[in-house]
Amino acid sequence: MLIRKFRKIEKQFLIVMKKFISIIALCFLLSGVNQFNAQPTPEKDKMAWWREARFGMFIHFGLYTVPSGVYNGEMMGRNWYAEWIRMQGNWPNGIPDEEYRNFAKQFNPKDFNADEWIRLAREAGMKYFLITAKHHDGFALWPTKVSKYNVVDATPFKRDILGELASACKKYDVKLGFYYSHWQDWGHEGGAMPPWPSKTGREPEMPQPTKAQFGDYWNKICLPQVKELIENYDPWFFWFDTWGKSEQITHEKVDELIGFVRKLSDKCLINSRIAFKYEGIENKVDYLSMMDNSFPDGYIEKPWETSGTMNRSWGYHQLDYGWKPVGEMLRNLVANASRNGNYQLNIGPMADGTFPKPSIKRLKEIGAWMDINGEGIYGAKPNPVAEQEWGYITAKETKKGTKLYLFVFDWAESGKIKVKELLKIPTKIQVLETGEVLKGTNLKDGLEIILPEFCPDFNCTVITVEINK
Ligand code: FHN
């Protein structure tokens, strides 16, 4: 009797142990044991789509689009940011407020077609779309109920631009997000003004609102507008914009705004530029925003992005001919992806509502490249080996092991490249675009690959390296 009881207990113990061992084994497998999958990230969080996407479109569109960088025949001063013409046109005094507001009467982008904008973004391989719902000038691209300074009430256009874009985003499965200037607002009483004087010391001092005035603006304009944007359009993310020392955006205000968004939406992401020089902000927001056109030179663990211009201005500037070559923008995208970051490429649509031709051309070229090579970008993990001289690397886990994507930007005259620190033996090396199979040799400090005789793409040729577990 006693023996039978003991056997039963022993059997149960063995079952429990077996289960325990298989759970441990599974954990071990999932945690990854080789060089490439050492840090798997559970992607069941609200950041999953954002990490997967890697590439988005940024749009600066508003009243500043009417003068497009030129006021009374004079190009605006100080810098190329055409959305700053209210302050930098009529240099160094800025355009008188009343005159600037009058641009609303001319704001009539008759050829605006939300479907076309989003289709162009989609065809360029962009998975999300970010637009200036309200920039520093305070003008809103939707019929906000808390101010008449908006596209429906103040312009002959009278269409809810954000509403139309929200529908197009749904149609093309592109995630919508809003830029919202919560700090500077030159169009509403109590909104902060630029923190002049700056380095040049030439600019006139801007009178700043008192704490009470800013508090009033915050409660009557900023918070209600953020609420409207969430309730009307259900955005996937916000891109707030603080970039300098601000007396107004205190830590309390930042915390309040973060809490406010979190309460209204459980999916809406928040970027780090909601604050400036706020220690620990990375633990309160969802992703980090670099400064304009800033590209870090290494891996960053927290999800991050760089917003970059296609020429020098964000808003359309009729005299900005400094269009970047496609290769440069591809390099930005790929470098960021290989270092765990996203890239948000800006377009400044023109006053008629269409994209400038040089930007359409570039979007199409990028799209053609992404059609073939995008598999090494979307959902790819950052570079698991060393940084390389000739380009960048991303990685994907496959059933058999790992697939590395080598983005070769600098085509070596020697006809070969070395993948430093890659010591695994590859099962296949291939050019992604042409399918050409390449030869590789394992050296003691890396894998040497013989490049194809003809370079398939001088912007960036992608080579895949498959490695079994
Ligand atoms: O002042 C703005 C500028 O106009 C533009 O919107 C950029 C985009 O990153 N953000 C601010 C400057 O960093």
Boltz pocket constraint, residues with backbone or C-beta under 6 A from the ligand:
constraints:
  - pocket:
      binder: B
      contacts: [[A, 81], [A, 83], [A, 84], [A, 136], [A, 241], [A, 243], [A, 292], [A, 307], [A, 314]]
      max_distance: 6.0
